[in-house]
Amino acid sequence: MPHSQLPPQSVYAVDLDGFKEEVIAASHRHPILVDFWAEWCSPCHALSPHLERIIGEFAGTLRLAKVEVDEGENMKLAGHYRLRGFPTVLLFQEGEERGRFSGAKSTHQIRDWLATHLHQTPAPAEGPS
């Protein structure tokens, strides 16, 4: 699903300064995946369309915050969460980390991972698999 066809504000960039409000606090309203990525990282670019496809399937009930680790002071976030490589995706719900994975994954693998880690999993919108 092209980025332009995703539900409004379902995918957004976040930085160190906005993380507490735009991820931690916002995760009390809806679950949020946080994609820690870097421009130079090929697996990060491979993962991105799969994450956006998943966000589209959840039709606004799941959000994706993208943290470019090489911008500003964002690497401090990676250090805070003890990330060892990129891409790493963290799931936040109810203000807490509920799970994480590293490396490129397929849409199917991400769907299965979410089914295991989301509390009261929001149902994906109907559509082709």
Backbone as CSV, one residue per row, in Angstrom:
resi,resn,N_x,N_y,N_z,CA_x,CA_y,CA_z,C_x,C_y,C_z
1,MET,0.853,-1.166,0.000,0.000,0.000,0.000,0.901,1.231,0.000
2,PRO,0.765,2.088,-0.977,1.578,3.294,-0.990,1.318,4.136,0.248
3,HIS,2.377,4.806,0.704,2.302,5.635,1.911,1.137,6.618,1.852
4,SER,0.843,7.137,0.661,-0.223,8.132,0.518,-1.613,7.539,0.751
5,GLN,-1.752,6.209,0.683,-3.059,5.584,0.878,-3.273,5.085,2.313
6,LEU,-2.316,5.306,3.190,-2.459,4.880,4.578,-3.392,5.835,5.317
7,PRO,-4.070,5.352,6.370,-4.924,6.249,7.156,-4.123,7.459,7.649
8,PRO,-4.743,8.636,7.694,-4.046,9.849,8.127,-3.373,9.665,9.486
9,GLN,-2.159,10.147,9.599,-1.375,10.133,10.831,-1.119,8.734,11.383
10,SER,-1.207,7.711,10.544,-0.929,6.362,11.023,0.560,6.030,10.937
11,VAL,1.304,6.766,10.103,2.750,6.627,10.004,3.345,8.020,10.155
12,TYR,4.265,8.165,11.094,4.837,9.490,11.336,6.255,9.368,11.871
13,ALA,7.045,10.413,11.631,8.404,10.486,12.158,8.345,11.022,13.583
14,VAL,9.235,10.509,14.414,9.316,10.985,15.799,10.789,11.094,16.161
15,ASP,11.092,12.003,17.092,12.466,12.178,17.537,12.541,12.100,19.053
16,LEU,13.742,12.282,19.572,13.966,12.183,21.016,13.037,13.109,21.799
17,ASP,12.904,14.345,21.331,12.092,15.319,22.060,10.610,14.960,22.102
18,GLY,10.084,14.358,21.040,8.666,14.049,20.987,8.306,12.634,21.397
19,PHE,9.300,11.799,21.706,9.054,10.379,21.931,8.099,10.108,23.086
20,LYS,8.299,10.794,24.194,7.461,10.535,25.376,5.984,10.801,25.078
21,GLU,5.697,11.899,24.407,4.307,12.259,24.101,3.754,11.466,22.917
22,GLU,4.540,11.379,21.840,4.043,10.811,20.588,4.093,9.285,20.526
23,VAL,4.800,8.670,21.469,4.848,7.201,21.513,4.315,6.696,22.851
24,ILE,4.989,7.022,23.932,4.615,6.465,25.243,3.189,6.877,25.613
25,ALA,2.911,8.179,25.644,1.561,8.646,26.011,0.532,8.205,24.982
26,ALA,0.863,8.303,23.700,-0.084,7.931,22.641,-0.419,6.440,22.671
27,SER,0.487,5.614,23.201,0.229,4.166,23.230,-0.866,3.792,24.226
28,HIS,-1.312,4.743,25.039,-2.479,4.502,25.901,-3.770,4.578,25.089
29,ARG,-3.726,5.252,23.941,-4.906,5.378,23.066,-4.962,4.285,22.008
30,HIS,-3.799,3.879,21.494,-3.718,2.832,20.478,-2.294,2.276,20.468
31,PRO,-2.115,1.017,20.103,-0.773,0.441,20.062,0.077,1.142,18.998
32,ILE,1.377,1.226,19.276,2.298,1.902,18.370,3.523,1.033,18.152
33,LEU,3.824,0.783,16.884,5.087,0.173,16.503,6.084,1.304,16.322
34,VAL,7.305,1.126,16.806,8.361,2.110,16.611,9.460,1.436,15.800
35,ASP,9.695,1.971,14.605,10.722,1.458,13.699,11.977,2.308,13.863
36,PHE,13.010,1.734,14.476,14.308,2.392,14.571,15.098,2.011,13.326
37,TRP,15.410,2.988,12.497,16.024,2.721,11.197,17.113,3.749,10.914
38,ALA,17.877,3.480,9.843,18.919,4.403,9.392,18.914,4.429,7.869
39,GLU,19.252,5.583,7.329,19.265,5.771,5.875,20.226,4.806,5.184
40,TRP,21.348,4.506,5.788,22.379,3.655,5.200,22.069,2.162,5.314
41,CYS,20.994,1.806,5.985,20.679,0.422,6.350,19.768,-0.240,5.308
42,SER,20.310,-1.133,4.499,19.506,-1.823,3.468,18.354,-2.635,4.055
43,PRO,18.577,-3.429,5.126,17.444,-4.160,5.706,16.331,-3.231,6.214
44,CYS,16.693,-2.023,6.648,15.686,-1.049,7.091,14.766,-0.685,5.927
45,HIS,15.360,-0.459,4.770,14.574,-0.106,3.584,13.736,-1.294,3.108
46,ALA,14.247,-2.506,3.288,13.491,-3.707,2.904,12.283,-3.913,3.825
47,LEU,12.421,-3.579,5.103,11.349,-3.785,6.079,10.216,-2.770,5.939
48,SER,10.547,-1.560,5.580,9.586,-0.451,5.591,8.276,-0.734,4.860
49,PRO,8.288,-1.255,3.607,7.006,-1.496,2.945,6.147,-2.556,3.645
50,HIS,6.783,-3.510,4.302,6.031,-4.541,5.037,5.348,-3.930,6.260
51,LEU,6.060,-3.044,6.964,5.452,-2.363,8.109,4.282,-1.498,7.656
52,GLU,4.456,-0.773,6.560,3.376,0.082,6.068,2.176,-0.741,5.608
53,ARG,2.427,-1.921,5.041,1.318,-2.799,4.637,0.521,-3.229,5.866
54,ILE,1.223,-3.592,6.932,0.558,-3.995,8.177,-0.262,-2.833,8.737
55,ILE,0.312,-1.644,8.766,-0.401,-0.472,9.275,-1.671,-0.242,8.456
56,GLY,-1.583,-0.400,7.151,-2.758,-0.270,6.288,-3.822,-1.306,6.599
57,GLU,-3.402,-2.525,6.885,-4.348,-3.603,7.212,-5.108,-3.292,8.502
58,PHE,-4.463,-2.633,9.432,-5.108,-2.323,10.705,-5.929,-1.037,10.646
59,ALA,-5.940,-0.384,9.510,-6.839,0.743,9.212,-6.951,1.776,10.340
60,GLY,-5.809,2.216,10.849,-5.826,3.276,11.853,-5.853,2.814,13.296
61,THR,-5.996,1.507,13.563,-6.023,1.036,14.946,-4.627,0.723,15.474
62,LEU,-3.629,0.734,14.602,-2.235,0.510,14.951,-1.440,1.597,14.241
63,ARG,-0.512,2.231,14.942,0.277,3.330,14.371,1.731,2.910,14.237
64,LEU,2.451,3.607,13.363,3.875,3.362,13.142,4.637,4.667,13.308
65,ALA,5.508,4.698,14.312,6.397,5.841,14.529,7.781,5.445,14.024
66,LYS,8.380,6.300,13.203,9.678,6.000,12.623,10.740,6.908,13.240
67,VAL,11.786,6.288,13.785,12.889,7.025,14.397,14.134,6.818,13.545
68,GLU,14.598,7.881,12.893,15.846,7.842,12.121,16.968,8.047,13.129
69,VAL,17.707,6.966,13.419,18.653,6.991,14.530,19.823,7.952,14.324
70,ASP,20.129,8.315,13.096,21.259,9.208,12.842,20.869,10.679,12.830
71,GLU,19.606,11.005,13.043,19.175,12.404,13.074,19.207,12.940,14.502
72,GLY,19.745,14.143,14.647,19.748,14.812,15.945,20.293,13.917,17.048
73,GLU,19.536,13.838,18.135,19.957,13.050,19.293,19.194,11.729,19.401
74,ASN,18.659,11.258,18.287,17.852,10.046,18.305,18.615,8.789,18.717
75,MET,19.947,8.780,18.525,20.715,7.607,18.936,20.608,7.398,20.446
76,LYS,20.310,8.457,21.206,20.103,8.308,22.652,18.908,7.411,22.935
77,LEU,17.880,7.474,22.078,16.727,6.579,22.239,17.159,5.133,22.014
78,ALA,17.960,4.913,20.972,18.448,3.556,20.689,19.252,3.039,21.879
79,GLY,20.068,3.900,22.475,20.832,3.492,23.648,19.947,3.218,24.839
80,HIS,18.943,4.065,25.046,18.018,3.887,26.172,17.317,2.529,26.101
81,TYR,16.925,2.129,24.893,16.229,0.846,24.726,17.190,-0.309,24.425
82,ARG,18.492,-0.043,24.532,19.539,-1.061,24.375,19.433,-1.807,23.042
83,LEU,19.263,-1.043,21.980,19.169,-1.646,20.656,20.567,-2.018,20.180
84,ARG,20.683,-3.178,19.574,21.989,-3.676,19.136,22.192,-3.584,17.639
85,GLY,21.144,-3.338,16.889,21.266,-3.260,15.435,19.993,-2.695,14.845
86,PHE,20.051,-2.457,13.551,18.915,-1.850,12.858,18.598,-2.665,11.619
87,PRO,17.336,-2.757,11.265,16.190,-2.169,11.943,15.822,-2.956,13.199
88,THR,15.296,-2.244,14.168,14.670,-2.858,15.335,13.313,-2.195,15.504
89,VAL,12.302,-3.025,15.715,10.932,-2.536,15.883,10.465,-2.893,17.285
90,LEU,9.961,-1.887,17.993,9.405,-2.073,19.331,7.906,-1.825,19.270
91,LEU,7.159,-2.578,20.051,5.713,-2.395,20.167,5.417,-1.795,21.533
92,PHE,4.723,-0.657,21.538,4.293,-0.025,22.782,2.777,-0.072,22.869
93,GLN,2.304,-0.434,24.052,0.866,-0.459,24.319,0.686,-0.147,25.799
94,GLU,-0.267,0.734,26.095,-0.547,1.123,27.480,0.698,1.680,28.169
95,GLY,1.521,2.407,27.409,2.699,3.055,27.956,3.903,2.166,28.189
96,GLU,3.811,0.892,27.782,4.894,-0.053,28.042,5.313,-0.771,26.774
97,GLU,6.592,-1.164,26.745,7.064,-2.000,25.641,6.475,-3.396,25.801
98,ARG,5.864,-3.906,24.728,5.238,-5.242,24.760,6.033,-6.287,23.982
99,GLY,6.974,-5.826,23.167,7.773,-6.776,22.399,8.678,-6.034,21.440
100,ARG,9.598,-6.782,20.832,10.514,-6.205,19.857,11.015,-7.289,18.921
101,PHE,11.430,-6.866,17.734,12.144,-7.750,16.828,13.170,-6.933,16.070
102,SER,14.190,-7.630,15.571,15.245,-6.985,14.799,15.367,-7.667,13.451
103,GLY,15.805,-6.891,12.471,16.028,-7.426,11.133,14.794,-7.324,10.264
104,ALA,15.006,-7.542,8.980,13.906,-7.484,8.019,13.008,-8.701,8.193
105,LYS,11.715,-8.493,8.104,10.718,-9.562,8.225,9.694,-9.386,7.106
106,SER,9.019,-10.459,6.772,7.949,-10.396,5.778,6.660,-9.905,6.453
107,THR,5.704,-9.521,5.641,4.401,-9.098,6.163,3.791,-10.211,7.014
108,HIS,3.864,-11.444,6.531,3.308,-12.589,7.253,3.991,-12.760,8.619
109,GLN,5.314,-12.640,8.656,6.042,-12.784,9.924,5.658,-11.681,10.902
110,ILE,5.489,-10.460,10.414,5.101,-9.348,11.297,3.687,-9.564,11.823
111,ARG,2.786,-10.029,10.948,1.404,-10.310,11.357,1.386,-11.338,12.492
112,ASP,2.162,-12.414,12.332,2.233,-13.460,13.356,2.828,-12.919,14.657
113,TRP,3.856,-12.092,14.539,4.490,-11.503,15.710,3.494,-10.613,16.457
114,LEU,2.743,-9.815,15.734,1.741,-8.947,16.360,0.666,-9.764,17.061
115,ALA,0.237,-10.852,16.451,-0.794,-11.696,17.060,-0.325,-12.230,18.414
116,THR,0.964,-12.451,18.553,1.534,-12.940,19.805,1.706,-11.840,20.844
117,HIS,2.014,-10.623,20.406,2.421,-9.564,21.335,1.374,-8.502,21.658
118,LEU,0.397,-8.320,20.813,-0.611,-7.290,21.084,-1.614,-7.781,22.121
119,HIS,-1.913,-6.951,23.109,-3.022,-7.240,24.027,-4.300,-6.869,23.309
120,GLN,-5.301,-7.736,23.353,-6.570,-7.474,22.679,-6.313,-6.974,21.260
121,THR,-5.727,-7.848,20.464,-5.300,-7.528,19.122,-6.404,-6.847,18.314
122,PRO,-6.139,-5.640,17.812,-7.104,-5.022,16.899,-7.185,-5.876,15.629
123,ALA,-8.357,-6.079,15.125,-8.519,-6.901,13.929,-8.096,-6.126,12.690
124,PRO,-7.279,-6.769,11.825,-6.962,-6.111,10.565,-8.223,-5.899,9.746
125,ALA,-8.237,-4.874,8.932,-9.371,-4.645,8.025,-9.428,-5.794,7.023
126,GLU,-10.609,-6.103,6.569,-10.766,-7.170,5.580,-10.076,-6.773,4.285
127,GLY,-9.487,-7.740,3.638,-8.840,-7.461,2.364,-7.981,-8.647,1.966
128,PRO,-7.296,-8.559,0.838,-6.471,-9.673,0.374,-5.302,-9.913,1.313
129,SER,-4.893,-11.147,1.431,-3.772,-11.513,2.317,-2.464,-11.410,1.603
